Amino acid sequence: MRTLELAGVNVPVIGQGTWRMGEDHARHAEEVAALRLGIELGMTLIDTAEMYAEGGAEEVVGEAIADQRDKVFLVSKVYPHNAGRKGIPQACERSLRRLNTDYIDLYLLHWRGQYPLEETVDAFERLREDGKIGRWGVSNFDVDDLQELASPACATNQVLYNLEERGIEFDLLPWCQRHRQPLMAYCPIGQGGALLAHPTLNQVAARHGVTPAQVALAWILRQDGVIAIPKAVRPEHVHLNAQAMQLRLEAGDLEALDQAFRAPQRKQRLAMV
Ligand SMILES: NC(=O)c1ccc[n+]([C@@H]2O[C@H](COP(=O)([O-])OP(=O)(O)OC[C@H]3O[C@@H](n4cnc5c(N)ncnc54)[C@H](OP(=O)(O)O)[C@@H]3O)[C@@H](O)[C@H]2O)c1
């Protein structure tokens, strides 16, 4: 598994998302097994949030990592309405309990809310000094938000990025690359929706004998400083995602994909889901 350096640690460029996990108890064992399989295959970065199933996804993660905490780079996120001086330590404690661990490797502000950024950063720094988190970062921040934050301690920005949503290529992605701040791409395979049926994506996939989702992941990972966090519960999806690392797209593939999915020509509002 290829890795990149994120605030002092090497992390795999393909991790595992967990949105929609923990919502249905009947799928609990399957979800735990999927994350464990992913870890075994090298996708040891796991992304979760207190928001997902209102803590349910963190509980799934907690069970998946219980006997292998040291193998995993754990990312969780705090709700903006909990991101104040008092709320952050309390939210972090609740997440730690559900995750069944005593530290989170990377703790993110899920999106900007009503609290001043300085207050959130102060609270993050205090958690870091107390050893509750290893480092902190943000999510759904555009260039102006990052400029206002102006903190080299911010370890990452997690944003929507896939072939259908290329807006960040105009300014945000180059900004992060210039500042050596790894960017985490969420919904990298378009939530398994219409993107995967696109004819051009399917043609490129057929040329390489791989699946459209693997092309979508390889397309993101062709760039420096980018991590993709696909979510997969079906074991065959977990295997395919881990293997996507090996796929090298050629100039002709990239041209075809550029024709089908246009790169932005001007500033676009940051897309979110
Ligand atoms: N920071 C934020 O605001 C934010 C927002 C959205 C998401 N996220 C994070 O990013 C993660 C990924 O985004 P996402 O879950 O919304 O969407 P996604 O990863 O783009 O897509 C997930 C969907 O694709 C399917 N899938 C996975 N691998 C596949 C493959 N190889 N072939 C075909 N289908 C495949 C999954 O099915 P199965 O599960 O059935 O295998 C699932 O239905 C989330 O889980 C979450 O951790 C963060």
The ligand as an SDF file (V2000), in Angstrom:
LIG
                    3D

 48 52  0  0  0  0  0  0  0  0999 V2000
  -16.4080   15.0480    5.8630 N   0  0  0  0  0  0  0  0  0  0  0  0
  -17.5950   14.9230    5.3130 C   0  0  0  0  0  0  0  0  0  0  0  0
  -18.4150   15.8630    5.3150 O   0  0  0  0  0  0  0  0  0  0  0  0
  -17.9430   13.6260    4.6430 C   0  0  0  0  0  0  0  0  0  0  0  0
  -19.0840   13.5530    3.8050 C   0  0  0  0  0  0  0  0  0  0  0  0
  -19.3590   12.3390    3.1810 C   0  0  0  0  0  0  0  0  0  0  0  0
  -18.5400   11.2440    3.3950 C   0  0  0  0  0  0  0  0  0  0  0  0
  -17.4570   11.3240    4.2350 N   0  0  0  0  0  0  0  0  0  0  0  0
  -16.5790   10.1550    4.4900 C   0  0  0  0  0  0  0  0  0  0  0  0
  -16.1600    9.6250    3.2410 O   0  0  0  0  0  0  0  0  0  0  0  0
  -16.5090    8.2460    3.1550 C   0  0  0  0  0  0  0  0  0  0  0  0
  -16.7770    7.8540    1.7150 C   0  0  0  0  0  0  0  0  0  0  0  0
  -17.9050    8.5390    1.1810 O   0  0  0  0  0  0  0  0  0  0  0  0
  -19.3260    7.7920    0.9680 P   0  0  0  0  0  0  0  0  0  0  0  0
  -19.4450    6.6220    1.8700 O   0  0  0  0  0  0  0  0  0  0  0  0
  -20.3700    8.8500    1.0770 O   0  0  0  0  0  0  0  0  0  0  0  0
  -19.2810    7.3670   -0.5600 O   0  0  0  0  0  0  0  0  0  0  0  0
  -18.3230    6.4310   -1.4390 P   0  0  0  0  0  0  0  0  0  0  0  0
  -17.2220    5.8630   -0.6440 O   0  0  0  0  0  0  0  0  0  0  0  0
  -17.9970    7.2100   -2.6600 O   0  0  0  0  0  0  0  0  0  0  0  0
  -19.3250    5.2700   -1.8810 O   0  0  0  0  0  0  0  0  0  0  0  0
  -19.8010    4.2840   -1.0020 C   0  0  0  0  0  0  0  0  0  0  0  0
  -20.7580    3.3730   -1.7720 C   0  0  0  0  0  0  0  0  0  0  0  0
  -20.0530    2.7450   -2.8650 O   0  0  0  0  0  0  0  0  0  0  0  0
  -20.1410    1.3270   -2.7530 C   0  0  0  0  0  0  0  0  0  0  0  0
  -18.8240    0.7590   -3.1250 N   0  0  0  0  0  0  0  0  0  0  0  0
  -17.6980    0.7420   -2.3660 C   0  0  0  0  0  0  0  0  0  0  0  0
  -16.6860    0.1730   -3.0330 N   0  0  0  0  0  0  0  0  0  0  0  0
  -17.1820   -0.1770   -4.2630 C   0  0  0  0  0  0  0  0  0  0  0  0
  -16.6170   -0.8020   -5.3960 C   0  0  0  0  0  0  0  0  0  0  0  0
  -15.3380   -1.1760   -5.4250 N   0  0  0  0  0  0  0  0  0  0  0  0
  -17.4250   -1.0030   -6.4660 N   0  0  0  0  0  0  0  0  0  0  0  0
  -18.7310   -0.6060   -6.4610 C   0  0  0  0  0  0  0  0  0  0  0  0
  -19.3150   -0.0150   -5.4070 N   0  0  0  0  0  0  0  0  0  0  0  0
  -18.5400    0.2050   -4.3130 C   0  0  0  0  0  0  0  0  0  0  0  0
  -20.5060    1.0160   -1.3240 C   0  0  0  0  0  0  0  0  0  0  0  0
  -21.2230   -0.1910   -1.2630 O   0  0  0  0  0  0  0  0  0  0  0  0
  -21.1470   -1.2630   -0.0560 P   0  0  0  0  0  0  0  0  0  0  0  0
  -21.0280   -0.4740    1.2180 O   0  0  0  0  0  0  0  0  0  0  0  0
  -22.4190   -2.0190   -0.2000 O   0  0  0  0  0  0  0  0  0  0  0  0
  -19.9450   -2.1330   -0.2770 O   0  0  0  0  0  0  0  0  0  0  0  0
  -21.3490    2.2340   -0.9530 C   0  0  0  0  0  0  0  0  0  0  0  0
  -22.6780    2.0550   -1.3960 O   0  0  0  0  0  0  0  0  0  0  0  0
  -17.7350    8.1480    4.0800 C   0  0  0  0  0  0  0  0  0  0  0  0
  -18.0790    6.8310    4.3990 O   0  0  0  0  0  0  0  0  0  0  0  0
  -17.2760    9.0070    5.2320 C   0  0  0  0  0  0  0  0  0  0  0  0
  -16.3920    8.2960    6.0670 O   0  0  0  0  0  0  0  0  0  0  0  0
  -17.1390   12.5120    4.8310 C   0  0  0  0  0  0  0  0  0  0  0  0
  1  2  1  0
  2  3  2  0
  2  4  1  0
  4  5  1  0
  4 48  2  0
  5  6  2  0
  6  7  1  0
  7  8  2  0
  8  9  1  0
  8 48  1  0
  9 10  1  0
  9 46  1  0
 10 11  1  0
 11 12  1  0
 11 44  1  0
 12 13  1  0
 13 14  1  0
 14 15  2  0
 14 16  1  0
 14 17  1  0
 17 18  1  0
 18 19  2  0
 18 20  1  0
 18 21  1  0
 21 22  1  0
 22 23  1  0
 23 24  1  0
 23 42  1  0
 24 25  1  0
 25 26  1  0
 25 36  1  0
 26 27  1  0
 26 35  1  0
 27 28  2  0
 28 29  1  0
 29 30  1  0
 29 35  2  0
 30 31  1  0
 30 32  2  0
 32 33  1  0
 33 34  2  0
 34 35  1  0
 36 37  1  0
 36 42  1  0
 37 38  1  0
 38 39  2  0
 38 40  1  0
 38 41  1  0
 42 43  1  0
 44 45  1  0
 44 46  1  0
 46 47  1  0
M  CHG  2   8   1  16  -1
M  END
$$$$
